[in-house]
Amino acid sequence: FDLPVVVKTCRFGYDGKGQAVIRNANEVETVWRQLASDNLIVESFVNFTREVSLISVRDKAGNMVFYPLVENVHQEGILRSSTAPYQDAKLQQLAQDYAAKIMQKLNYVGVMTIEFFQVGEQLLVNEIAPRVHNSGHWTIEGAETSQFANHIRAIAGIPLGSTEPIGFSYMHNCIGDMPAMNGCMQIPGLYYHAYNKAPRDKRKVGHITIVAKDSKTLQDSKAELLKKI
């Protein structure tokens, strides 16, 4: 590959851990020592327009439902925020087609999430997560049926619930520590989820979701939240 490239460990990589970018040949030795593994994946660097993900569900009978695409923002390999729905009918259908083929081929049951790089009108798969996913946490308040409820429905043989969004949602991951609850809870439509984890650098310790009736209200509430954290 031409540089830059992304180098990843084959196991135990998450939230920016176990990966590095090599931008010039002088960084090869440094990255080799940093990752400390002789089992590595090297990927070409993708200049993408945005990152999106699709939360999909398949039950034992093969029935499938799909949530709307979510636009994600990452920093240092860690998901920082998700906004739903990302409204692009063509990309929505393309993502659903990919997910359906994968789930059918694997005879998969439960929630599966696929993260994509959008490159023009193409979707390139970046990650397949065979589970409920951080970018779907907005569904707890922002969809008629949450990803967690639909996962249980799928594996228990209960009919799958509606994946329709309830308005517009913004999910913000709290990294390192949680902002003060009292200040945040003044924002209408805000939901505060603390995981009761000890504060630590680059650790996800909770998330905050805002659900609004329209995109303008959501953007205003998001801006107010970002001032407080």
URVENKA-V455289 format. One record per backbone hydrogen bond with DSSP energy under -0.5 kcal/mol. NH is the residue of the N-H (numbers start at 1). CO is the residue of the C=O. E is the energy in kcal/mol with one decimal. If there is no record, write none. Layout:
NH/CO/E ; NH/CO/E
//
This chain:
4/22/-0.7 ; 5/22/-1.9 ; 6/43/-2.8 ; 7/20/-3.3 ; 8/41/-2.7 ; 9/18/-2.6 ; 10/39/-1.5 ; 14/12/-0.6 ; 16/77/-0.8 ; 17/14/-2.5 ; 19/16/-0.7 ; 20/7/-2.3 ; 22/5/-2.6 ; 23/21/-0.7 ; 27/24/-2.0 ; 28/25/-1.4 ; 31/27/-2.5 ; 32/28/-2.4 ; 33/29/-2.1 ; 34/30/-2.4 ; 35/31/-2.7 ; 36/32/-1.3 ; 37/32/-0.5 ; 40/38/-0.6 ; 41/8/-3.2 ; 43/6/-3.0 ; 43/41/-0.5 ; 45/4/-1.2 ; 47/45/-0.5 ; 48/46/-1.2 ; 49/118/-3.6 ; 50/118/-0.9 ; 51/72/-0.7 ; 52/116/-2.1 ; 53/70/-1.9 ; 54/114/-2.2 ; 56/54/-0.6 ; 56/112/-2.9 ; 57/65/-2.4 ; 58/110/-1.8 ; 59/63/-2.3 ; 60/154/-0.9 ; 62/59/-1.7 ; 65/57/-2.1 ; 67/55/-2.6 ; 70/53/-2.1 ; 71/83/-2.5 ; 72/51/-2.9 ; 72/70/-0.5 ; 73/81/-2.3 ; 75/78/-2.4 ; 78/75/-2.0 ; 80/73/-3.1 ; 81/73/-1.5 ; 82/171/-2.3 ; 83/71/-2.4 ; 84/169/-2.5 ; 85/69/-0.5 ; 86/69/-3.1 ; 87/85/-0.9 ; 88/86/-1.0 ; 92/88/-2.7 ; 93/89/-2.1 ; 94/90/-2.0 ; 95/91/-2.8 ; 96/92/-2.3 ; 97/93/-2.3 ; 98/94/-2.1 ; 99/95/-2.5 ; 100/96/-2.7 ; 101/97/-2.0 ; 102/98/-2.1 ; 103/99/-2.7 ; 104/100/-2.5 ; 105/101/-2.2 ; 106/102/-2.0 ; 107/103/-0.6 ; 107/104/-0.8 ; 108/103/-2.6 ; 110/58/-2.9 ; 112/56/-2.6 ; 113/129/-2.9 ; 114/54/-1.9 ; 115/127/-2.9 ; 116/52/-3.7 ; 117/124/-2.8 ; 118/50/-3.0 ; 118/116/-0.5 ; 119/117/-0.7 ; 119/122/-2.1 ; 120/118/-0.5 ; 122/119/-2.2 ; 124/117/-2.8 ; 125/123/-0.5 ; 126/115/-3.3 ; 127/115/-1.5 ; 129/113/-3.4 ; 129/127/-0.5 ; 130/128/-0.6 ; 131/129/-2.2 ; 136/133/-2.2 ; 137/134/-1.7 ; 139/136/-1.8 ; 140/137/-1.7 ; 141/138/-0.8 ; 142/138/-2.8 ; 143/139/-1.1 ; 144/164/-2.4 ; 145/162/-0.7 ; 150/146/-2.3 ; 151/147/-1.8 ; 152/148/-1.9 ; 153/149/-2.5 ; 154/150/-2.4 ; 155/151/-2.1 ; 156/152/-1.9 ; 157/153/-0.8 ; 157/154/-0.5 ; 158/153/-2.1 ; 166/142/-3.2 ; 167/165/-0.9 ; 168/212/-3.0 ; 169/84/-3.2 ; 170/210/-2.2 ; 171/82/-3.2 ; 172/208/-3.3 ; 173/80/-2.5 ; 173/171/-0.5 ; 174/206/-3.0 ; 175/173/-0.7 ; 176/174/-0.5 ; 176/203/-3.3 ; 177/175/-1.0 ; 184/180/-1.5 ; 185/181/-2.6 ; 186/183/-0.8 ; 187/184/-2.1 ; 190/187/-1.3 ; 191/209/-3.0 ; 193/191/-0.6 ; 193/207/-2.4 ; 194/192/-0.6 ; 195/205/-2.6 ; 200/176/-1.0 ; 203/200/-2.1 ; 205/174/-2.6 ; 205/203/-0.7 ; 206/174/-0.8 ; 207/193/-2.3 ; 208/172/-2.5 ; 209/191/-2.4 ; 210/170/-2.7 ; 211/189/-2.4 ; 212/168/-2.9 ; 218/214/-2.0 ; 219/215/-2.4 ; 220/216/-2.1 ; 221/217/-2.4 ; 222/218/-2.7 ; 223/219/-2.3 ; 224/220/-1.7 ; 225/221/-2.4 ; 226/222/-2.5 ; 227/223/-1.1 ; 228/224/-0.6 ; 228/225/-1.5 ; 229/225/-0.7
//
